[in-house]
C-alpha cells in the first residue's frame, strides 16, 4: 500500500490518479475532504502531516510513503525525524520526498530550510529514499485565474525572466515511478520543464489556447510581495521572488531527469494550459 500526503494539491491529485490507474493500493492523506472525483477510487484518511502520531495507524500497512510539505508546514512543526521514525516503526520500506531545486541552488536560503531538514532526515532514515527537487510549478499560473476571468489580464513580476517551469503532472508521474518501481533508491532527481519560459510568454501561451487576447501587466516586486504574502509564509515569498527576479544559471537550466525517469520529454507549459483551461474560462 502507498500512502500519499498532500493528496488534494496540484501534485497529489495527479499522483493518486496515476497510481490508481496503475492498479496500486493507495491511501490518500489530507486535512480536508477529498474531491469527489478522487474519493471514488482511494481510501482517505484525514490526518495532519505536522503530527506524526496521527499517521501511525495509517502507515502500519504501508510499503511506501510520499511526503509533500505545503503551507504552514514549510515554516515549522515537529521534526522531520519524528515523522520518519513513525514511518520506520510502522514498517514503511520506501519514502519519496517532494523537495525544491532551491535546496541545492541556494543552500543558505532560510525560506527552504524546512525542506533541507526533511532531505537530511530521509537520507538518514534507514529507509529506501528518493528526493524530487522540483523547479517552479506551471500551476503557479493559477494565481492569474481571477484576473483572466474578470478582464483577460495577467499580472506578474519580472515579465521577461525565463525559468523552466515544470508541470505538476510530470512531478506526479516521476513520483509514481519511484514509489512503485525499484532502482530509484538513493537518487535525487531535479525536475524541470523542457524549456525556460518567461511570464510574458506564459501569458501568450494562455491567450493562444484560450483563443482570446490577454493583456500582460508587469508588477513591481513590492506589489508581487503584497499579493503572495496573503497565502505564503514571508520567508518563502522572499525566497521565491529572489528566484523569479534573479535566477541563478542552475535555476534556468533544463534538467534531463524527467525524461530519464519517464522515457519521454517533460511536458511544455502549453500542455499544462490546455489541460487546465476550464479554470480560466
C-alpha positions in Angstrom: 0.0 0.0 0.0 1.2 3.5 -0.8 0.3 6.5 1.4 0.2 9.9 -0.4 0.2 13.0 1.8 -0.8 16.4 0.3 -3.5 14.4 -1.6 -5.7 17.4 -2.5 -2.9 19.5 -4.1 -1.6 20.1 -7.6 0.8 17.1 -7.3 -1.2 14.9 -5.0 -4.3 14.7 -7.3 -2.5 13.5 -10.4 -0.2 11.3 -8.3 -3.3 9.5 -6.9 -4.8 9.2 -10.3 -1.6 7.8 -11.8 -1.2 5.3 -9.0 -4.8 4.1 -9.1 -4.7 3.8 -12.9 -1.7 1.5 -12.5 -3.6 -0.7 -10.0 -1.8 0.4 -6.9 -3.5 0.3 -3.5 -3.5 3.9 -2.3 -4.4 5.7 0.9 -4.8 9.5 0.4 -3.9 11.7 3.4 -5.1 15.3 3.8 -6.5 17.6 6.4 -9.5 18.3 4.2 -12.0 16.0 2.5 -11.1 14.6 -0.9 -12.7 16.0 -4.1 -15.4 13.7 -5.3 -13.5 12.5 -8.4 -10.7 11.2 -6.2 -12.8 9.8 -3.3 -14.3 7.2 -5.6 -11.0 5.4 -6.1 -9.0 5.6 -3.0 -9.1 5.1 0.8 -9.0 8.5 2.5 -7.6 9.4 5.9 -7.9 12.9 7.4 -4.7 13.4 9.3 -2.0 16.1 9.8 1.5 15.6 8.4 2.6 18.0 11.2 1.5 15.5 13.8 3.3 12.2 13.1 1.2 10.2 15.5 -1.9 11.0 13.6 -0.4 8.9 10.7 0.8 5.9 12.7 -2.3 3.8 12.2 -2.4 4.5 8.5 1.3 3.8 8.0 1.2 0.4 9.7 0.0 -1.3 6.4 2.1 0.9 4.1 5.1 -0.1 2.0 5.8 3.4 0.6 5.2 7.0 1.7 5.0 10.1 -0.4 5.9 13.3 1.6 4.7 16.7 0.5 5.1 19.8 2.7 2.9 22.8 2.0 1.6 25.9 3.7 2.5 26.4 7.3 4.3 23.0 7.3 7.1 24.8 5.4 7.5 27.2 8.4 7.9 24.7 11.2 6.4 21.9 13.2 7.5 18.6 14.5 11.0 17.5 13.5 11.4 15.6 10.3 13.0 12.7 12.3 9.8 12.3 14.2 7.7 11.5 11.1 10.4 9.3 9.7 10.7 7.4 12.9 6.9 6.7 13.0 7.2 5.6 9.3 10.1 3.2 10.0 8.4 1.8 13.2 5.2 1.2 11.2 7.0 -0.9 8.6 7.3 1.6 5.8 10.1 0.5 3.4 10.3 3.3 0.9 9.9 7.1 1.1 9.7 9.7 -1.7 10.1 13.3 -0.7 9.0 16.3 -2.9 11.6 19.0 -2.2 12.7 22.0 -4.1 15.5 22.9 -6.5 16.4 25.7 -4.1 17.8 23.3 -1.6 20.7 22.7 -3.9 21.0 26.1 -5.8 20.6 28.3 -2.7 21.7 26.1 0.3 21.7 29.0 2.7 18.2 30.3 1.9 16.2 30.4 5.1 13.0 30.2 3.1 13.5 26.5 2.4 15.4 25.4 5.5 12.5 23.1 6.4 12.9 21.2 3.1 16.6 20.8 3.7 15.8 19.4 7.1 13.5 16.8 5.6 16.0 15.9 2.9 18.6 15.2 5.6 16.1 13.2 7.6 15.0 10.9 4.7 18.7 10.3 3.8 19.4 9.3 7.3 16.2 7.4 8.0 17.4 3.9 7.1 14.6 3.6 4.5 14.9 3.4 0.8 14.6 7.1 -0.2 14.2 9.2 -3.3 14.3 13.0 -3.3 12.5 15.0 -6.0 13.8 18.6 -6.3 11.3 20.5 -8.4 11.7 23.8 -10.1 8.8 26.3 -10.3 5.4 24.8 -10.9 3.5 25.6 -14.1 0.4 25.6 -11.9 1.6 28.8 -10.2 -0.2 30.3 -13.1 -3.5 29.5 -11.3 -2.8 32.8 -9.5 -3.9 34.5 -12.7 -7.4 32.8 -12.8 -9.3 35.7 -11.2 -7.9 38.4 -13.4 -8.1 36.4 -16.6 -11.7 35.6 -15.9 -12.6 39.1 -15.0 -10.9 41.2 -17.7 -8.5 39.0 -19.6 -5.3 40.3 -17.9 -2.3 38.7 -16.4 -0.4 40.4 -13.6 3.1 39.1 -12.7 6.5 40.4 -11.8 9.7 40.0 -13.8 8.0 39.8 -17.1 11.0 38.7 -19.2 12.9 36.5 -16.8 12.7 32.9 -18.1 12.5 29.7 -15.9 11.9 26.1 -17.0 8.6 25.6 -15.0 7.6 22.0 -14.5 4.1 20.5 -15.0 2.9 19.1 -11.7 1.6 16.1 -13.6 5.2 15.3 -14.5 6.3 15.5 -10.9 3.5 13.1 -10.1 4.5 10.7 -12.8 8.1 10.6 -11.6 6.9 10.2 -8.0 4.7 7.3 -9.1 7.6 5.5 -10.8 9.8 6.0 -7.7 7.1 4.8 -5.4 6.2 1.7 -7.4 9.4 0.6 -9.1 12.8 -0.5 -7.9 16.0 1.2 -9.0 15.4 4.7 -7.6 16.6 4.3 -4.1 19.3 6.8 -3.1 18.5 9.0 -6.1 17.9 12.8 -6.2 16.1 14.0 -9.3 15.9 17.6 -10.4 12.6 18.1 -12.2 12.0 21.0 -14.7 10.1 21.7 -17.8 11.6 21.2 -21.3 12.4 24.9 -21.9 12.7 28.2 -20.0 9.7 30.5 -20.5 9.0 34.0 -19.2 5.8 35.1 -17.5 5.1 37.1 -20.7 5.4 34.0 -22.8 3.3 32.0 -20.4 0.5 34.7 -20.7 0.9 34.4 -24.5 0.5 30.7 -24.4 -2.6 31.0 -22.3 -4.0 33.5 -24.7 -3.4 31.2 -27.7 -5.1 28.2 -26.1 -7.9 30.4 -24.8 -8.3 31.9 -28.2 -8.6 35.4 -26.8 -6.3 38.4 -26.3 -4.8 38.7 -22.9 -3.1 41.9 -21.6 0.1 41.4 -19.6 0.7 43.9 -16.8 4.1 43.7 -15.1 4.0 44.1 -11.3 6.8 45.6 -9.2 8.5 43.3 -6.7 6.7 45.1 -3.8 3.3 44.6 -5.4 4.1 40.9 -6.0 5.2 40.5 -2.4 2.0 42.1 -1.1 -0.1 39.6 -3.1 1.9 36.5 -2.4 2.2 37.1 1.3 -1.5 36.6 1.6 -1.1 32.8 1.1 2.6 32.1 1.6 5.0 32.5 4.6 7.0 35.6 4.5 10.4 33.9 4.2 9.1 31.7 1.4 7.8 34.7 -0.5 11.1 36.5 -0.3 13.0 33.4 -1.5 10.6 32.8 -4.3 10.8 36.4 -5.5 14.6 36.2 -5.5 14.5 33.2 -7.8 11.8 34.8 -10.1 13.7 38.0 -10.4 17.4 37.0 -10.3 17.6 33.3 -11.1 21.0 31.6 -10.9 22.2 29.8 -14.1 21.5 26.5 -12.4 17.9 27.6 -11.9 17.5 28.4 -15.6 19.0 25.1 -16.7 16.7 22.4 -18.2 17.2 19.1 -16.4 17.1 15.8 -18.2 15.8 13.9 -15.2 12.1 13.9 -16.1 12.9 12.2 -19.4 15.4 9.9 -17.8 12.8 8.5 -15.4 9.8 8.6 -17.7 11.3 7.8 -21.0 9.6 10.8 -22.6 10.3 14.6 -22.7 9.0 16.8 -20.0 5.6 18.5 -20.8 5.7 22.1 -22.1 3.9 24.9 -20.3 1.3 24.9 -23.1 0.3 21.3 -22.3 -0.5 22.3 -18.8 -2.5 25.2 -20.1 -4.6 23.0 -22.4 -5.4 20.6 -19.5 -6.2 23.4 -17.1 -8.1 25.7 -19.4 -11.5 25.3 -17.8 -10.3 27.2 -14.7 -9.5 30.3 -16.8 -12.8 30.5 -18.8 
